[in-house]
Every structure is written in C-alpha cells, then in structure tokens.
Amino acid sequence: MIFLTAAESIGFVLYDVHTIGTVSLHQVLEAERAMHELINTYWYQTSFLTPKWWFLVILSIVPAIIWWFVVDKKRITEVTAFGLFYGVAATILDSIGSNMMLWTYRIRLTPFMDPQFYPYDVGIVIIPFMLVFQRWGKNFKKFALYSLLLSFMLAFVAEPVMEWLKIYKQIIWRNIYSFPIYWLLSLICWGIIRHFKSLEQR
C-alpha cells in the first residue's frame, strides 16, 4: 500500500516537466504503444474469461435489463437525462482518478475501455441513482435524503466489496472521499434537470 496524501499524489503526477527534457510525439506514441501492449497482456492473463470477468459482464447487462422493466416509461426521457448527466460526470472523474493513480482496477472488462470500471459505474452507481431520482426526484428533501443514503452505501459497502473481491484497488484514495462526491453529483444533476424542466414550462 502506498501512503501518500492527495496533494503529494498530484505533485507526483504533475511533476516538473523540465526535469525530463524535450519529449517528441514519437516518444509519446511509443510509450503509449508499449503501455497498451502491457495492459493487453495483463488483461488476457489475469481477467479474460475468469469468474470475476464474467461477474463484470453480468454487472454490465443485468442492471440495465432490470432498469428497463422498472423505469417509468412516461418519464423515461427525464430519468434517462438525469442518468446521462450523472454518467458523464462519473466517467470523467473515474478517468481522472485512474490516470492520476488514485485507484486502479485489478480486473477489467476490456483493455480498450476508459474508464476501466464501466460495469460498476453503470450497474452499481448510475442506474440506482436514476431509480432514486425516478422515485423521489419531485421532492428535493426526499431526493437529497435517499441519495445521501445511496451514496453512503456505495462508498462504504459497494466499494469495499469490490476491494474484497480484488476487482478494485485503492492506491491513495479513501472511501470517505467518495461519499460526498457521489452525493454532490446527484444534487447537481437534480438541479440541472429541474432547471431544464422550468425552461420547458416557460
């Protein structure tokens, strides 16, 4: 386990580029090619067709099927829009965190996808938040409360389970950091959808 503060991590990633001299595009492409070859080999040796890989496949499909049957078809555009806003934000943050080596993924669905934990983001995070929005989205206080409870479950139950399964690994990240981010994202997305709804009614 690497024990670094978030500030030290950022300093490690955003180091002084002058210390390594001039870098050409060719060098960057060669480094990326070598990295992708390494990732592909690692994925094939440790992930592909293993029980944990099949678990990620199921996690990518089953929640989406369940969502289709339980989503309110009369509000499907609104609920889907909420999920898309949340999904875009979660995807960007996941990519940033992975690339800054705040966390990583031992098991990956595919070596060609970034963020690497798409099944978790969609099946465990985005779809449950969409259902919370569908059920309590018309009442901000209730939505804030239930999204807070869901955020707590994700940060302190779902993430530790994924670590216990050795699918996800925190490097310098902590669950307590995830908790407010999950919640604040849901409130921001709620506000965006409410604003759009008010614009439609003008």
C-alpha positions in Angstrom: 0.0 0.0 0.0 1.3 3.4 -0.9 0.6 6.0 1.8 0.5 9.4 0.1 -1.6 12.5 0.6 -3.8 13.7 -2.3 -1.5 16.7 -2.6 1.6 14.5 -2.8 -0.1 12.4 -5.5 -0.9 15.5 -7.6 2.6 16.7 -7.2 3.9 13.2 -8.3 1.7 13.3 -11.4 2.2 17.0 -12.2 5.9 16.9 -11.7 8.3 19.5 -13.3 8.4 18.5 -17.0 11.7 20.3 -17.4 13.4 17.6 -15.5 12.9 15.1 -18.3 13.9 17.4 -21.2 12.2 17.7 -24.5 9.8 14.9 -25.4 8.8 14.2 -29.0 5.4 13.0 -30.2 7.2 9.8 -31.5 8.4 9.1 -27.9 4.9 9.6 -26.6 3.4 7.3 -29.1 6.0 4.6 -28.5 5.3 4.8 -24.7 1.6 4.5 -25.3 2.1 1.6 -27.6 4.2 -0.2 -25.0 1.7 0.6 -22.3 -1.2 -0.8 -24.3 0.7 -3.9 -25.1 1.4 -4.4 -21.4 -2.2 -3.7 -20.5 -3.5 -6.1 -23.1 -1.2 -8.9 -21.9 -2.1 -8.2 -18.3 -5.8 -8.3 -19.2 -5.5 -11.6 -21.1 -3.5 -13.3 -18.3 -5.5 -12.0 -15.3 -9.0 -11.0 -16.4 -10.4 -12.6 -19.6 -12.9 -15.4 -19.0 -12.1 -15.6 -15.3 -15.1 -15.8 -12.9 -14.5 -12.2 -11.9 -14.6 -11.2 -15.6 -17.9 -12.9 -16.0 -19.2 -11.1 -13.0 -18.4 -7.8 -14.7 -20.1 -9.0 -17.8 -23.3 -9.8 -15.8 -22.9 -6.4 -14.0 -22.9 -4.7 -17.4 -26.1 -6.4 -18.6 -28.5 -7.4 -15.8 -28.9 -4.0 -14.1 -29.7 -2.4 -17.5 -32.4 -5.1 -18.1 -33.9 -4.5 -14.6 -33.9 -0.8 -15.2 -35.8 -1.2 -18.5 -38.6 -3.1 -16.7 -38.9 -0.8 -13.7 -38.3 2.7 -15.3 -41.4 4.8 -15.6 -41.9 4.9 -19.4 -43.9 8.2 -19.1 -40.8 9.8 -17.6 -38.2 7.9 -19.4 -36.7 10.9 -21.1 -36.3 12.8 -17.8 -34.9 9.9 -15.9 -32.5 9.0 -18.7 -31.3 12.6 -19.0 -30.5 12.5 -15.2 -28.6 9.3 -15.7 -26.7 10.7 -18.7 -25.6 13.8 -16.8 -24.6 11.7 -13.8 -22.9 9.2 -16.1 -20.8 11.7 -18.0 -19.6 13.3 -14.7 -18.8 9.9 -13.1 -17.0 8.7 -16.2 -14.8 11.9 -16.3 -14.0 11.6 -12.6 -13.2 7.9 -12.9 -10.9 8.6 -15.8 -9.1 11.3 -13.9 -8.8 9.3 -10.8 -7.4 6.2 -12.7 -4.9 8.2 -14.7 -3.7 10.0 -11.6 -3.2 6.6 -10.0 -5.6 7.4 -7.1 -7.1 4.0 -7.6 -6.8 1.1 -10.2 -8.6 -2.0 -11.3 -7.2 -5.5 -11.0 -9.9 -7.0 -13.2 -11.1 -5.2 -16.4 -13.9 -6.0 -18.7 -11.8 -5.0 -21.7 -8.4 -3.4 -22.1 -9.8 -0.9 -24.6 -12.2 1.0 -22.4 -11.6 4.0 -20.3 -12.8 4.3 -17.5 -11.9 0.8 -16.8 -14.7 0.1 -14.4 -17.6 0.8 -16.7 -19.7 -2.1 -15.3 -19.5 -0.7 -11.7 -20.2 2.9 -12.9 -23.3 1.9 -14.8 -24.7 -1.1 -12.9 -24.0 -0.1 -9.3 -23.8 3.7 -9.4 -25.7 5.3 -12.3 -28.8 3.0 -12.6 -29.5 3.1 -8.8 -29.3 6.9 -8.8 -31.7 7.0 -11.7 -34.2 4.9 -9.8 -33.8 7.2 -6.7 -34.4 10.2 -9.0 -37.5 8.5 -10.5 -39.0 7.7 -7.1 -38.2 10.9 -5.1 -37.0 13.4 -7.7 -40.1 15.6 -7.4 -39.3 16.3 -3.8 -35.9 17.8 -3.2 -35.7 17.0 0.5 -36.6 13.3 0.0 -34.3 13.0 -3.0 -31.4 14.6 -1.1 -32.0 12.2 1.8 -32.3 9.0 -0.2 -29.4 9.9 -2.5 -27.4 10.5 0.7 -28.2 7.0 1.9 -27.3 5.6 -1.5 -24.0 7.5 -1.5 -23.2 6.1 1.9 -23.9 2.5 0.7 -21.8 3.0 -2.4 -18.8 4.4 -0.6 -18.8 2.2 2.5 -20.4 -1.0 1.2 -20.1 -1.4 -2.6 -16.5 -0.1 -2.9 -15.2 -2.2 0.0 -16.9 -5.3 -1.5 -15.2 -4.6 -4.8 -11.9 -4.3 -3.0 -12.6 -7.5 -1.1 -13.3 -9.3 -4.4 -9.9 -8.0 -5.6 -11.5 -6.3 -8.6 -10.9 -2.7 -7.5 -7.9 -1.4 -5.6 -7.4 2.0 -3.8 -3.9 3.4 -4.0 -4.2 6.6 -2.1 -7.9 7.1 -2.4 -10.2 6.5 0.6 -13.9 5.7 0.8 -14.6 8.8 2.8 -13.6 10.9 -0.3 -16.1 9.0 -2.5 -19.1 9.6 -0.2 -19.6 13.4 -0.7 -18.7 13.2 -4.4 -21.5 10.6 -5.1 -24.0 12.8 -3.2 -23.0 16.2 -4.6 -23.1 14.8 -8.1 -26.6 13.6 -7.6 -27.7 17.0 -6.3 -26.0 18.9 -9.2 -27.7 16.6 -11.7 -31.1 17.1 -9.9 -30.6 20.8 -10.2 -29.8 20.6 -13.9 -32.9 18.6 -14.7 -35.1 20.8 -12.6 -33.7 23.9 -14.4 -34.4 22.3 -17.8 -37.9 21.4 -16.8 -38.5 25.0 -15.7 -37.3 26.2 -19.1 -39.7 23.9 -20.9 -42.6 25.3 -18.9 -41.9 29.0 -19.8 
